[in-house]
Amino acid sequence: MEVEIVTCEEIENRVIAIAGEHTKLALEHLEIFGKPGSEKRCVEIHERIEQLRQERVELIGR
């Protein structure tokens, strides 16, 4: 098993990037929710947000 050593700053930067992407996706979801043809994209957004949450948990443990 390979272990990657990262600095606190690298972790902080990734957590900030995750928060930014999450916010962007949440805003997009608000804009398109309920509009005709938006169902597929809403599902994609939900899946990506869940991936981001999991990545955040792996980085900071909560």
Contacts in CASP RR format, 6 or more apart in sequence:
PFRMAT RR
TARGET T0000
AUTHOR 0000-0000-0000
METHOD contacts of the structure
MODEL  1
MEVEIVTCEEIENRVIAIAGEHTKLALEHLEIFGKPGSEKRCVEIHERIE
QLRQERVELIGR
11 59 0 8 1.000
11 60 0 8 1.000
14 55 0 8 1.000
14 59 0 8 1.000
15 56 0 8 1.000
15 59 0 8 1.000
15 60 0 8 1.000
18 52 0 8 1.000
18 55 0 8 1.000
18 56 0 8 1.000
18 59 0 8 1.000
21 48 0 8 1.000
21 52 0 8 1.000
22 49 0 8 1.000
22 52 0 8 1.000
22 53 0 8 1.000
25 45 0 8 1.000
25 48 0 8 1.000
25 49 0 8 1.000
25 52 0 8 1.000
26 45 0 8 1.000
26 49 0 8 1.000
28 41 0 8 1.000
28 45 0 8 1.000
29 42 0 8 1.000
29 45 0 8 1.000
29 46 0 8 1.000
32 38 0 8 1.000
32 41 0 8 1.000
32 42 0 8 1.000
33 42 0 8 1.000
34 42 0 8 1.000
END
